[in-house]
Amino acid sequence: MASATGNQQNRINPYEAQIFWMALILCPILWVVFFLLALLGRNFKWLLLVCIAVVLNGANLYGYIKCKIGHGKQLSTSLTSMTSDFFRRQVIQNVASMMTRPSQQASNMPGQTNVI
């Protein structure tokens, strides 16, 4: 008797699962559309809210996908390497731009010592 109730609890309705995953994927896409509309419409007061919604929905989607796929090291390793490659490129780009931009000339105006 206990095994029959256990089997009924583990059954997943495929239609409900399809609706769940469709909504889970469409919500971040909808927020990205809102982001583009706020950005193109220069409505900057809503831009922060939309950015927060995109990040939270993206994190939710990432968590469910990670649970669905499993705790495989392949996914986490590839995401870690992509993230570290991105940050490495950004650091190199920032250092290169700092080295190539012209140095600022000291102001020769009287009364300015450039001391804070």
Phi and psi restraints in degrees (range 20) as a CNS / XPLOR table:
assign (resid 1 and name C) (resid 2 and name N)
       (resid 2 and name CA) (resid 2 and name C) 1.0 -68.1 20.0 2
assign (resid 2 and name N) (resid 2 and name CA)
       (resid 2 and name C) (resid 3 and name N) 1.0 -33.9 20.0 2
assign (resid 2 and name C) (resid 3 and name N)
       (resid 3 and name CA) (resid 3 and name C) 1.0 -71.2 20.0 2
assign (resid 3 and name N) (resid 3 and name CA)
       (resid 3 and name C) (resid 4 and name N) 1.0 -29.9 20.0 2
assign (resid 3 and name C) (resid 4 and name N)
       (resid 4 and name CA) (resid 4 and name C) 1.0 -67.7 20.0 2
assign (resid 4 and name N) (resid 4 and name CA)
       (resid 4 and name C) (resid 5 and name N) 1.0 -40.9 20.0 2
assign (resid 4 and name C) (resid 5 and name N)
       (resid 5 and name CA) (resid 5 and name C) 1.0 -71.8 20.0 2
assign (resid 5 and name N) (resid 5 and name CA)
       (resid 5 and name C) (resid 6 and name N) 1.0 -32.5 20.0 2
assign (resid 5 and name C) (resid 6 and name N)
       (resid 6 and name CA) (resid 6 and name C) 1.0 -66.3 20.0 2
assign (resid 6 and name N) (resid 6 and name CA)
       (resid 6 and name C) (resid 7 and name N) 1.0 -37.2 20.0 2
assign (resid 6 and name C) (resid 7 and name N)
       (resid 7 and name CA) (resid 7 and name C) 1.0 -69.1 20.0 2
assign (resid 7 and name N) (resid 7 and name CA)
       (resid 7 and name C) (resid 8 and name N) 1.0 -35.3 20.0 2
assign (resid 7 and name C) (resid 8 and name N)
       (resid 8 and name CA) (resid 8 and name C) 1.0 -69.9 20.0 2
assign (resid 8 and name N) (resid 8 and name CA)
       (resid 8 and name C) (resid 9 and name N) 1.0 -31.6 20.0 2
assign (resid 8 and name C) (resid 9 and name N)
       (resid 9 and name CA) (resid 9 and name C) 1.0 -73.2 20.0 2
assign (resid 9 and name N) (resid 9 and name CA)
       (resid 9 and name C) (resid 10 and name N) 1.0 -27.3 20.0 2
assign (resid 9 and name C) (resid 10 and name N)
       (resid 10 and name CA) (resid 10 and name C) 1.0 -88.8 20.0 2
assign (resid 10 and name N) (resid 10 and name CA)
       (resid 10 and name C) (resid 11 and name N) 1.0 -5.4 20.0 2
assign (resid 10 and name C) (resid 11 and name N)
       (resid 11 and name CA) (resid 11 and name C) 1.0 -77.8 20.0 2
assign (resid 11 and name N) (resid 11 and name CA)
       (resid 11 and name C) (resid 12 and name N) 1.0 136.7 20.0 2
assign (resid 11 and name C) (resid 12 and name N)
       (resid 12 and name CA) (resid 12 and name C) 1.0 -116.7 20.0 2
assign (resid 12 and name N) (resid 12 and name CA)
       (resid 12 and name C) (resid 13 and name N) 1.0 129.4 20.0 2
assign (resid 12 and name C) (resid 13 and name N)
       (resid 13 and name CA) (resid 13 and name C) 1.0 -73.7 20.0 2
assign (resid 13 and name N) (resid 13 and name CA)
       (resid 13 and name C) (resid 14 and name N) 1.0 121.7 20.0 2
assign (resid 13 and name C) (resid 14 and name N)
       (resid 14 and name CA) (resid 14 and name C) 1.0 -63.3 20.0 2
assign (resid 14 and name N) (resid 14 and name CA)
       (resid 14 and name C) (resid 15 and name N) 1.0 -31.4 20.0 2
assign (resid 14 and name C) (resid 15 and name N)
       (resid 15 and name CA) (resid 15 and name C) 1.0 -68.9 20.0 2
assign (resid 15 and name N) (resid 15 and name CA)
       (resid 15 and name C) (resid 16 and name N) 1.0 -41.3 20.0 2
assign (resid 15 and name C) (resid 16 and name N)
       (resid 16 and name CA) (resid 16 and name C) 1.0 -65.6 20.0 2
assign (resid 16 and name N) (resid 16 and name CA)
       (resid 16 and name C) (resid 17 and name N) 1.0 -39.0 20.0 2
assign (resid 16 and name C) (resid 17 and name N)
       (resid 17 and name CA) (resid 17 and name C) 1.0 -64.6 20.0 2
assign (resid 17 and name N) (resid 17 and name CA)
       (resid 17 and name C) (resid 18 and name N) 1.0 -38.9 20.0 2
assign (resid 17 and name C) (resid 18 and name N)
       (resid 18 and name CA) (resid 18 and name C) 1.0 -66.2 20.0 2
assign (resid 18 and name N) (resid 18 and name CA)
       (resid 18 and name C) (resid 19 and name N) 1.0 -42.1 20.0 2
assign (resid 18 and name C) (resid 19 and name N)
       (resid 19 and name CA) (resid 19 and name C) 1.0 -64.0 20.0 2
assign (resid 19 and name N) (resid 19 and name CA)
       (resid 19 and name C) (resid 20 and name N) 1.0 -42.4 20.0 2
assign (resid 19 and name C) (resid 20 and name N)
       (resid 20 and name CA) (resid 20 and name C) 1.0 -60.1 20.0 2
assign (resid 20 and name N) (resid 20 and name CA)
       (resid 20 and name C) (resid 21 and name N) 1.0 -49.8 20.0 2
assign (resid 20 and name C) (resid 21 and name N)
       (resid 21 and name CA) (resid 21 and name C) 1.0 -69.9 20.0 2
assign (resid 21 and name N) (resid 21 and name CA)
       (resid 21 and name C) (resid 22 and name N) 1.0 -34.0 20.0 2
assign (resid 21 and name C) (resid 22 and name N)
       (resid 22 and name CA) (resid 22 and name C) 1.0 -65.5 20.0 2
assign (resid 22 and name N) (resid 22 and name CA)
       (resid 22 and name C) (resid 23 and name N) 1.0 -44.2 20.0 2
assign (resid 22 and name C) (resid 23 and name N)
       (resid 23 and name CA) (resid 23 and name C) 1.0 -66.4 20.0 2
assign (resid 23 and name N) (resid 23 and name CA)
       (resid 23 and name C) (resid 24 and name N) 1.0 -38.0 20.0 2
assign (resid 23 and name C) (resid 24 and name N)
       (resid 24 and name CA) (resid 24 and name C) 1.0 -64.9 20.0 2
assign (resid 24 and name N) (resid 24 and name CA)
       (resid 24 and name C) (resid 25 and name N) 1.0 -32.8 20.0 2
assign (resid 24 and name C) (resid 25 and name N)
       (resid 25 and name CA) (resid 25 and name C) 1.0 -86.0 20.0 2
assign (resid 25 and name N) (resid 25 and name CA)
       (resid 25 and name C) (resid 26 and name N) 1.0 -36.1 20.0 2
assign (resid 25 and name C) (resid 26 and name N)
       (resid 26 and name CA) (resid 26 and name C) 1.0 -73.7 20.0 2
assign (resid 26 and name N) (resid 26 and name CA)
       (resid 26 and name C) (resid 27 and name N) 1.0 -29.9 20.0 2
assign (resid 26 and name C) (resid 27 and name N)
       (resid 27 and name CA) (resid 27 and name C) 1.0 -62.0 20.0 2
assign (resid 27 and name N) (resid 27 and name CA)
       (resid 27 and name C) (resid 28 and name N) 1.0 -49.2 20.0 2
assign (resid 27 and name C) (resid 28 and name N)
       (resid 28 and name CA) (resid 28 and name C) 1.0 -62.5 20.0 2
assign (resid 28 and name N) (resid 28 and name CA)
       (resid 28 and name C) (resid 29 and name N) 1.0 -34.0 20.0 2
assign (resid 28 and name C) (resid 29 and name N)
       (resid 29 and name CA) (resid 29 and name C) 1.0 -65.1 20.0 2
assign (resid 29 and name N) (resid 29 and name CA)
       (resid 29 and name C) (resid 30 and name N) 1.0 -41.1 20.0 2
assign (resid 29 and name C) (resid 30 and name N)
       (resid 30 and name CA) (resid 30 and name C) 1.0 -63.2 20.0 2
assign (resid 30 and name N) (resid 30 and name CA)
       (resid 30 and name C) (resid 31 and name N) 1.0 -40.1 20.0 2
assign (resid 30 and name C) (resid 31 and name N)
       (resid 31 and name CA) (resid 31 and name C) 1.0 -68.3 20.0 2
assign (resid 31 and name N) (resid 31 and name CA)
       (resid 31 and name C) (resid 32 and name N) 1.0 -32.8 20.0 2
assign (resid 31 and name C) (resid 32 and name N)
       (resid 32 and name CA) (resid 32 and name C) 1.0 -66.5 20.0 2
assign (resid 32 and name N) (resid 32 and name CA)
       (resid 32 and name C) (resid 33 and name N) 1.0 -38.0 20.0 2
assign (resid 32 and name C) (resid 33 and name N)
       (resid 33 and name CA) (resid 33 and name C) 1.0 -63.2 20.0 2
assign (resid 33 and name N) (resid 33 and name CA)
       (resid 33 and name C) (resid 34 and name N) 1.0 -43.5 20.0 2
assign (resid 33 and name C) (resid 34 and name N)
       (resid 34 and name CA) (resid 34 and name C) 1.0 -61.4 20.0 2
assign (resid 34 and name N) (resid 34 and name CA)
       (resid 34 and name C) (resid 35 and name N) 1.0 -37.8 20.0 2
assign (resid 34 and name C) (resid 35 and name N)
       (resid 35 and name CA) (resid 35 and name C) 1.0 -61.4 20.0 2
assign (resid 35 and name N) (resid 35 and name CA)
       (resid 35 and name C) (resid 36 and name N) 1.0 -46.5 20.0 2
assign (resid 35 and name C) (resid 36 and name N)
       (resid 36 and name CA) (resid 36 and name C) 1.0 -64.5 20.0 2
assign (resid 36 and name N) (resid 36 and name CA)
       (resid 36 and name C) (resid 37 and name N) 1.0 -39.5 20.0 2
assign (resid 36 and name C) (resid 37 and name N)
       (resid 37 and name CA) (resid 37 and name C) 1.0 -64.8 20.0 2
assign (resid 37 and name N) (resid 37 and name CA)
       (resid 37 and name C) (resid 38 and name N) 1.0 -41.6 20.0 2
assign (resid 37 and name C) (resid 38 and name N)
       (resid 38 and name CA) (resid 38 and name C) 1.0 -67.8 20.0 2
assign (resid 38 and name N) (resid 38 and name CA)
       (resid 38 and name C) (resid 39 and name N) 1.0 -37.5 20.0 2
assign (resid 38 and name C) (resid 39 and name N)
       (resid 39 and name CA) (resid 39 and name C) 1.0 -70.0 20.0 2
assign (resid 39 and name N) (resid 39 and name CA)
       (resid 39 and name C) (resid 40 and name N) 1.0 -46.5 20.0 2
assign (resid 39 and name C) (resid 40 and name N)
       (resid 40 and name CA) (resid 40 and name C) 1.0 -71.4 20.0 2
assign (resid 40 and name N) (resid 40 and name CA)
       (resid 40 and name C) (resid 41 and name N) 1.0 -30.1 20.0 2
assign (resid 40 and name C) (resid 41 and name N)
       (resid 41 and name CA) (resid 41 and name C) 1.0 -84.6 20.0 2
assign (resid 41 and name N) (resid 41 and name CA)
       (resid 41 and name C) (resid 42 and name N) 1.0 1.0 20.0 2
assign (resid 41 and name C) (resid 42 and name N)
       (resid 42 and name CA) (resid 42 and name C) 1.0 54.2 20.0 2
assign (resid 42 and name N) (resid 42 and name CA)
       (resid 42 and name C) (resid 43 and name N) 1.0 38.4 20.0 2
assign (resid 42 and name C) (resid 43 and name N)
       (resid 43 and name CA) (resid 43 and name C) 1.0 -99.2 20.0 2
assign (resid 43 and name N) (resid 43 and name CA)
       (resid 43 and name C) (resid 44 and name N) 1.0 77.0 20.0 2
assign (resid 43 and name C) (resid 44 and name N)
       (resid 44 and name CA) (resid 44 and name C) 1.0 -72.4 20.0 2
assign (resid 44 and name N) (resid 44 and name CA)
       (resid 44 and name C) (resid 45 and name N) 1.0 -19.8 20.0 2
assign (resid 44 and name C) (resid 45 and name N)
       (resid 45 and name CA) (resid 45 and name C) 1.0 -70.4 20.0 2
assign (resid 45 and name N) (resid 45 and name CA)
       (resid 45 and name C) (resid 46 and name N) 1.0 -25.5 20.0 2
assign (resid 45 and name C) (resid 46 and name N)
       (resid 46 and name CA) (resid 46 and name C) 1.0 -92.2 20.0 2
assign (resid 46 and name N) (resid 46 and name CA)
       (resid 46 and name C) (resid 47 and name N) 1.0 -12.4 20.0 2
assign (resid 46 and name C) (resid 47 and name N)
       (resid 47 and name CA) (resid 47 and name C) 1.0 -63.8 20.0 2
assign (resid 47 and name N) (resid 47 and name CA)
       (resid 47 and name C) (resid 48 and name N) 1.0 -39.5 20.0 2
assign (resid 47 and name C) (resid 48 and name N)
       (resid 48 and name CA) (resid 48 and name C) 1.0 -63.9 20.0 2
assign (resid 48 and name N) (resid 48 and name CA)
       (resid 48 and name C) (resid 49 and name N) 1.0 -43.6 20.0 2
assign (resid 48 and name C) (resid 49 and name N)
       (resid 49 and name CA) (resid 49 and name C) 1.0 -61.8 20.0 2
assign (resid 49 and name N) (resid 49 and name CA)
       (resid 49 and name C) (resid 50 and name N) 1.0 -43.2 20.0 2
assign (resid 49 and name C) (resid 50 and name N)
       (resid 50 and name CA) (resid 50 and name C) 1.0 -66.9 20.0 2
assign (resid 50 and name N) (resid 50 and name CA)
       (resid 50 and name C) (resid 51 and name N) 1.0 -38.0 20.0 2
assign (resid 50 and name C) (resid 51 and name N)
       (resid 51 and name CA) (resid 51 and name C) 1.0 -62.8 20.0 2
assign (resid 51 and name N) (resid 51 and name CA)
       (resid 51 and name C) (resid 52 and name N) 1.0 -43.1 20.0 2
assign (resid 51 and name C) (resid 52 and name N)
       (resid 52 and name CA) (resid 52 and name C) 1.0 -62.3 20.0 2
assign (resid 52 and name N) (resid 52 and name CA)
       (resid 52 and name C) (resid 53 and name N) 1.0 -42.7 20.0 2
assign (resid 52 and name C) (resid 53 and name N)
       (resid 53 and name CA) (resid 53 and name C) 1.0 -64.1 20.0 2
assign (resid 53 and name N) (resid 53 and name CA)
       (resid 53 and name C) (resid 54 and name N) 1.0 -40.1 20.0 2
assign (resid 53 and name C) (resid 54 and name N)
       (resid 54 and name CA) (resid 54 and name C) 1.0 -63.4 20.0 2
assign (resid 54 and name N) (resid 54 and name CA)
       (resid 54 and name C) (resid 55 and name N) 1.0 -44.5 20.0 2
assign (resid 54 and name C) (resid 55 and name N)
       (resid 55 and name CA) (resid 55 and name C) 1.0 -65.2 20.0 2
assign (resid 55 and name N) (resid 55 and name CA)
       (resid 55 and name C) (resid 56 and name N) 1.0 -45.4 20.0 2
assign (resid 55 and name C) (resid 56 and name N)
       (resid 56 and name CA) (resid 56 and name C) 1.0 -67.6 20.0 2
assign (resid 56 and name N) (resid 56 and name CA)
       (resid 56 and name C) (resid 57 and name N) 1.0 -42.0 20.0 2
assign (resid 56 and name C) (resid 57 and name N)
       (resid 57 and name CA) (resid 57 and name C) 1.0 -67.9 20.0 2
assign (resid 57 and name N) (resid 57 and name CA)
       (resid 57 and name C) (resid 58 and name N) 1.0 -36.3 20.0 2
assign (resid 57 and name C) (resid 58 and name N)
       (resid 58 and name CA) (resid 58 and name C) 1.0 -65.0 20.0 2
assign (resid 58 and name N) (resid 58 and name CA)
       (resid 58 and name C) (resid 59 and name N) 1.0 -40.0 20.0 2
assign (resid 58 and name C) (resid 59 and name N)
       (resid 59 and name CA) (resid 59 and name C) 1.0 -65.5 20.0 2
assign (resid 59 and name N) (resid 59 and name CA)
       (resid 59 and name C) (resid 60 and name N) 1.0 -38.7 20.0 2
assign (resid 59 and name C) (resid 60 and name N)
       (resid 60 and name CA) (resid 60 and name C) 1.0 -63.2 20.0 2
assign (resid 60 and name N) (resid 60 and name CA)
       (resid 60 and name C) (resid 61 and name N) 1.0 -45.9 20.0 2
assign (resid 60 and name C) (resid 61 and name N)
       (resid 61 and name CA) (resid 61 and name C) 1.0 -62.4 20.0 2
assign (resid 61 and name N) (resid 61 and name CA)
       (resid 61 and name C) (resid 62 and name N) 1.0 -44.0 20.0 2
assign (resid 61 and name C) (resid 62 and name N)
       (resid 62 and name CA) (resid 62 and name C) 1.0 -60.3 20.0 2
assign (resid 62 and name N) (resid 62 and name CA)
       (resid 62 and name C) (resid 63 and name N) 1.0 -43.3 20.0 2
assign (resid 62 and name C) (resid 63 and name N)
       (resid 63 and name CA) (resid 63 and name C) 1.0 -63.7 20.0 2
assign (resid 63 and name N) (resid 63 and name CA)
       (resid 63 and name C) (resid 64 and name N) 1.0 -44.5 20.0 2
assign (resid 63 and name C) (resid 64 and name N)
       (resid 64 and name CA) (resid 64 and name C) 1.0 -67.3 20.0 2
assign (resid 64 and name N) (resid 64 and name CA)
       (resid 64 and name C) (resid 65 and name N) 1.0 -38.0 20.0 2
assign (resid 64 and name C) (resid 65 and name N)
       (resid 65 and name CA) (resid 65 and name C) 1.0 -65.8 20.0 2
assign (resid 65 and name N) (resid 65 and name CA)
       (resid 65 and name C) (resid 66 and name N) 1.0 -40.1 20.0 2
assign (resid 65 and name C) (resid 66 and name N)
       (resid 66 and name CA) (resid 66 and name C) 1.0 -64.8 20.0 2
assign (resid 66 and name N) (resid 66 and name CA)
       (resid 66 and name C) (resid 67 and name N) 1.0 -39.2 20.0 2
assign (resid 66 and name C) (resid 67 and name N)
       (resid 67 and name CA) (resid 67 and name C) 1.0 -68.1 20.0 2
assign (resid 67 and name N) (resid 67 and name CA)
       (resid 67 and name C) (resid 68 and name N) 1.0 -38.2 20.0 2
assign (resid 67 and name C) (resid 68 and name N)
       (resid 68 and name CA) (resid 68 and name C) 1.0 -66.5 20.0 2
assign (resid 68 and name N) (resid 68 and name CA)
       (resid 68 and name C) (resid 69 and name N) 1.0 -43.9 20.0 2
assign (resid 68 and name C) (resid 69 and name N)
       (resid 69 and name CA) (resid 69 and name C) 1.0 -73.7 20.0 2
assign (resid 69 and name N) (resid 69 and name CA)
       (resid 69 and name C) (resid 70 and name N) 1.0 -33.7 20.0 2
assign (resid 69 and name C) (resid 70 and name N)
       (resid 70 and name CA) (resid 70 and name C) 1.0 113.3 20.0 2
assign (resid 70 and name N) (resid 70 and name CA)
       (resid 70 and name C) (resid 71 and name N) 1.0 179.8 20.0 2
assign (resid 70 and name C) (resid 71 and name N)
       (resid 71 and name CA) (resid 71 and name C) 1.0 -91.6 20.0 2
assign (resid 71 and name N) (resid 71 and name CA)
       (resid 71 and name C) (resid 72 and name N) 1.0 39.1 20.0 2
assign (resid 71 and name C) (resid 72 and name N)
       (resid 72 and name CA) (resid 72 and name C) 1.0 -63.4 20.0 2
assign (resid 72 and name N) (resid 72 and name CA)
       (resid 72 and name C) (resid 73 and name N) 1.0 138.7 20.0 2
assign (resid 72 and name C) (resid 73 and name N)
       (resid 73 and name CA) (resid 73 and name C) 1.0 -72.8 20.0 2
assign (resid 73 and name N) (resid 73 and name CA)
       (resid 73 and name C) (resid 74 and name N) 1.0 -20.2 20.0 2
assign (resid 73 and name C) (resid 74 and name N)
       (resid 74 and name CA) (resid 74 and name C) 1.0 -64.3 20.0 2
assign (resid 74 and name N) (resid 74 and name CA)
       (resid 74 and name C) (resid 75 and name N) 1.0 -44.1 20.0 2
assign (resid 74 and name C) (resid 75 and name N)
       (resid 75 and name CA) (resid 75 and name C) 1.0 -66.2 20.0 2
assign (resid 75 and name N) (resid 75 and name CA)
       (resid 75 and name C) (resid 76 and name N) 1.0 -47.1 20.0 2
assign (resid 75 and name C) (resid 76 and name N)
       (resid 76 and name CA) (resid 76 and name C) 1.0 -68.3 20.0 2
assign (resid 76 and name N) (resid 76 and name CA)
       (resid 76 and name C) (resid 77 and name N) 1.0 -34.4 20.0 2
assign (resid 76 and name C) (resid 77 and name N)
       (resid 77 and name CA) (resid 77 and name C) 1.0 -67.2 20.0 2
assign (resid 77 and name N) (resid 77 and name CA)
       (resid 77 and name C) (resid 78 and name N) 1.0 -43.0 20.0 2
assign (resid 77 and name C) (resid 78 and name N)
       (resid 78 and name CA) (resid 78 and name C) 1.0 -67.8 20.0 2
assign (resid 78 and name N) (resid 78 and name CA)
       (resid 78 and name C) (resid 79 and name N) 1.0 -39.2 20.0 2
assign (resid 78 and name C) (resid 79 and name N)
       (resid 79 and name CA) (resid 79 and name C) 1.0 -67.2 20.0 2
assign (resid 79 and name N) (resid 79 and name CA)
       (resid 79 and name C) (resid 80 and name N) 1.0 -38.7 20.0 2
assign (resid 79 and name C) (resid 80 and name N)
       (resid 80 and name CA) (resid 80 and name C) 1.0 -65.0 20.0 2
assign (resid 80 and name N) (resid 80 and name CA)
       (resid 80 and name C) (resid 81 and name N) 1.0 -42.3 20.0 2
assign (resid 80 and name C) (resid 81 and name N)
       (resid 81 and name CA) (resid 81 and name C) 1.0 -68.6 20.0 2
assign (resid 81 and name N) (resid 81 and name CA)
       (resid 81 and name C) (resid 82 and name N) 1.0 -37.1 20.0 2
assign (resid 81 and name C) (resid 82 and name N)
       (resid 82 and name CA) (resid 82 and name C) 1.0 -64.7 20.0 2
assign (resid 82 and name N) (resid 82 and name CA)
       (resid 82 and name C) (resid 83 and name N) 1.0 -42.2 20.0 2
assign (resid 82 and name C) (resid 83 and name N)
       (resid 83 and name CA) (resid 83 and name C) 1.0 -65.7 20.0 2
assign (resid 83 and name N) (resid 83 and name CA)
       (resid 83 and name C) (resid 84 and name N) 1.0 -45.1 20.0 2
assign (resid 83 and name C) (resid 84 and name N)
       (resid 84 and name CA) (resid 84 and name C) 1.0 -67.2 20.0 2
assign (resid 84 and name N) (resid 84 and name CA)
       (resid 84 and name C) (resid 85 and name N) 1.0 -36.1 20.0 2
assign (resid 84 and name C) (resid 85 and name N)
       (resid 85 and name CA) (resid 85 and name C) 1.0 -64.2 20.0 2
assign (resid 85 and name N) (resid 85 and name CA)
       (resid 85 and name C) (resid 86 and name N) 1.0 -40.2 20.0 2
assign (resid 85 and name C) (resid 86 and name N)
       (resid 86 and name CA) (resid 86 and name C) 1.0 -63.1 20.0 2
assign (resid 86 and name N) (resid 86 and name CA)
       (resid 86 and name C) (resid 87 and name N) 1.0 -47.8 20.0 2
assign (resid 86 and name C) (resid 87 and name N)
       (resid 87 and name CA) (resid 87 and name C) 1.0 -66.4 20.0 2
assign (resid 87 and name N) (resid 87 and name CA)
       (resid 87 and name C) (resid 88 and name N) 1.0 -37.0 20.0 2
assign (resid 87 and name C) (resid 88 and name N)
       (resid 88 and name CA) (resid 88 and name C) 1.0 -62.1 20.0 2
assign (resid 88 and name N) (resid 88 and name CA)
       (resid 88 and name C) (resid 89 and name N) 1.0 -44.8 20.0 2
assign (resid 88 and name C) (resid 89 and name N)
       (resid 89 and name CA) (resid 89 and name C) 1.0 -63.8 20.0 2
assign (resid 89 and name N) (resid 89 and name CA)
       (resid 89 and name C) (resid 90 and name N) 1.0 -38.7 20.0 2
assign (resid 89 and name C) (resid 90 and name N)
       (resid 90 and name CA) (resid 90 and name C) 1.0 -65.9 20.0 2
assign (resid 90 and name N) (resid 90 and name CA)
       (resid 90 and name C) (resid 91 and name N) 1.0 -41.6 20.0 2
assign (resid 90 and name C) (resid 91 and name N)
       (resid 91 and name CA) (resid 91 and name C) 1.0 -64.7 20.0 2
assign (resid 91 and name N) (resid 91 and name CA)
       (resid 91 and name C) (resid 92 and name N) 1.0 -44.7 20.0 2
assign (resid 91 and name C) (resid 92 and name N)
       (resid 92 and name CA) (resid 92 and name C) 1.0 -63.2 20.0 2
assign (resid 92 and name N) (resid 92 and name CA)
       (resid 92 and name C) (resid 93 and name N) 1.0 -40.7 20.0 2
assign (resid 92 and name C) (resid 93 and name N)
       (resid 93 and name CA) (resid 93 and name C) 1.0 -64.8 20.0 2
assign (resid 93 and name N) (resid 93 and name CA)
       (resid 93 and name C) (resid 94 and name N) 1.0 -42.1 20.0 2
assign (resid 93 and name C) (resid 94 and name N)
       (resid 94 and name CA) (resid 94 and name C) 1.0 -65.6 20.0 2
assign (resid 94 and name N) (resid 94 and name CA)
       (resid 94 and name C) (resid 95 and name N) 1.0 -41.9 20.0 2
assign (resid 94 and name C) (resid 95 and name N)
       (resid 95 and name CA) (resid 95 and name C) 1.0 -65.0 20.0 2
assign (resid 95 and name N) (resid 95 and name CA)
       (resid 95 and name C) (resid 96 and name N) 1.0 -41.9 20.0 2
assign (resid 95 and name C) (resid 96 and name N)
       (resid 96 and name CA) (resid 96 and name C) 1.0 -64.5 20.0 2
assign (resid 96 and name N) (resid 96 and name CA)
       (resid 96 and name C) (resid 97 and name N) 1.0 -39.4 20.0 2
assign (resid 96 and name C) (resid 97 and name N)
       (resid 97 and name CA) (resid 97 and name C) 1.0 -70.4 20.0 2
assign (resid 97 and name N) (resid 97 and name CA)
       (resid 97 and name C) (resid 98 and name N) 1.0 -32.2 20.0 2
assign (resid 97 and name C) (resid 98 and name N)
       (resid 98 and name CA) (resid 98 and name C) 1.0 -68.4 20.0 2
assign (resid 98 and name N) (resid 98 and name CA)
       (resid 98 and name C) (resid 99 and name N) 1.0 -35.5 20.0 2
assign (resid 98 and name C) (resid 99 and name N)
       (resid 99 and name CA) (resid 99 and name C) 1.0 -75.3 20.0 2
assign (resid 99 and name N) (resid 99 and name CA)
       (resid 99 and name C) (resid 100 and name N) 1.0 -31.3 20.0 2
assign (resid 99 and name C) (resid 100 and name N)
       (resid 100 and name CA) (resid 100 and name C) 1.0 -91.1 20.0 2
assign (resid 100 and name N) (resid 100 and name CA)
       (resid 100 and name C) (resid 101 and name N) 1.0 -16.6 20.0 2
assign (resid 100 and name C) (resid 101 and name N)
       (resid 101 and name CA) (resid 101 and name C) 1.0 -76.1 20.0 2
assign (resid 101 and name N) (resid 101 and name CA)
       (resid 101 and name C) (resid 102 and name N) 1.0 147.0 20.0 2
assign (resid 101 and name C) (resid 102 and name N)
       (resid 102 and name CA) (resid 102 and name C) 1.0 -67.1 20.0 2
assign (resid 102 and name N) (resid 102 and name CA)
       (resid 102 and name C) (resid 103 and name N) 1.0 147.5 20.0 2
assign (resid 102 and name C) (resid 103 and name N)
       (resid 103 and name CA) (resid 103 and name C) 1.0 -73.6 20.0 2
assign (resid 103 and name N) (resid 103 and name CA)
       (resid 103 and name C) (resid 104 and name N) 1.0 150.1 20.0 2
assign (resid 103 and name C) (resid 104 and name N)
       (resid 104 and name CA) (resid 104 and name C) 1.0 -83.1 20.0 2
assign (resid 104 and name N) (resid 104 and name CA)
       (resid 104 and name C) (resid 105 and name N) 1.0 134.9 20.0 2
assign (resid 104 and name C) (resid 105 and name N)
       (resid 105 and name CA) (resid 105 and name C) 1.0 -79.9 20.0 2
assign (resid 105 and name N) (resid 105 and name CA)
       (resid 105 and name C) (resid 106 and name N) 1.0 144.1 20.0 2
assign (resid 105 and name C) (resid 106 and name N)
       (resid 106 and name CA) (resid 106 and name C) 1.0 -71.3 20.0 2
assign (resid 106 and name N) (resid 106 and name CA)
       (resid 106 and name C) (resid 107 and name N) 1.0 140.9 20.0 2
assign (resid 106 and name C) (resid 107 and name N)
       (resid 107 and name CA) (resid 107 and name C) 1.0 -75.7 20.0 2
assign (resid 107 and name N) (resid 107 and name CA)
       (resid 107 and name C) (resid 108 and name N) 1.0 133.3 20.0 2
assign (resid 107 and name C) (resid 108 and name N)
       (resid 108 and name CA) (resid 108 and name C) 1.0 -100.1 20.0 2
assign (resid 108 and name N) (resid 108 and name CA)
       (resid 108 and name C) (resid 109 and name N) 1.0 16.7 20.0 2
assign (resid 108 and name C) (resid 109 and name N)
       (resid 109 and name CA) (resid 109 and name C) 1.0 -78.1 20.0 2
assign (resid 109 and name N) (resid 109 and name CA)
       (resid 109 and name C) (resid 110 and name N) 1.0 137.9 20.0 2
assign (resid 109 and name C) (resid 110 and name N)
       (resid 110 and name CA) (resid 110 and name C) 1.0 -67.0 20.0 2
assign (resid 110 and name N) (resid 110 and name CA)
       (resid 110 and name C) (resid 111 and name N) 1.0 142.4 20.0 2
assign (resid 110 and name C) (resid 111 and name N)
       (resid 111 and name CA) (resid 111 and name C) 1.0 93.0 20.0 2
assign (resid 111 and name N) (resid 111 and name CA)
       (resid 111 and name C) (resid 112 and name N) 1.0 -10.0 20.0 2
assign (resid 111 and name C) (resid 112 and name N)
       (resid 112 and name CA) (resid 112 and name C) 1.0 -104.2 20.0 2
assign (resid 112 and name N) (resid 112 and name CA)
       (resid 112 and name C) (resid 113 and name N) 1.0 121.2 20.0 2
assign (resid 112 and name C) (resid 113 and name N)
       (resid 113 and name CA) (resid 113 and name C) 1.0 -107.7 20.0 2
assign (resid 113 and name N) (resid 113 and name CA)
       (resid 113 and name C) (resid 114 and name N) 1.0 -5.7 20.0 2
assign (resid 113 and name C) (resid 114 and name N)
       (resid 114 and name CA) (resid 114 and name C) 1.0 58.5 20.0 2
assign (resid 114 and name N) (resid 114 and name CA)
       (resid 114 and name C) (resid 115 and name N) 1.0 28.8 20.0 2
assign (resid 114 and name C) (resid 115 and name N)
       (resid 115 and name CA) (resid 115 and name C) 1.0 -112.2 20.0 2
assign (resid 115 and name N) (resid 115 and name CA)
       (resid 115 and name C) (resid 116 and name N) 1.0 133.9 20.0 2
